[in-house]
Amino acid sequence: MTFDGRVIMHVAGLHAIGSLGAIRYLTSHIAQLFGEADADVSWSGIVRAEYIGLEIQAADLLSGPHAW
C-alpha cells in the first residue's frame, strides 16, 4: 500500500521467530510480490518458516499475495 508516495509494510508472526522468517522471505522476493500485486492495493500473504533454535532454515510463501 502506498501513502504519500511511501510503501507501508506490516509484518506479524505467530511468534517472533515467525516474523523473522517472513522478513527473510520478503528480502528475497519483494520485487516479485510487488510485481504480482497492484501497488495501489493493500495485500497480504502467509509465509511458512522453518528454524532450528533462532536460525531460519527456510521460508516459503504458502498463500498470496491476496488483495483486500
Secondary structure, 3 states (H helix, E strand, C coil): CEECCEECCCCCCCCHHHHHHHHHHHHHHHHHHHHHCCCCCCEEEEEEEEEECCEEEEEEEEEEEEEC
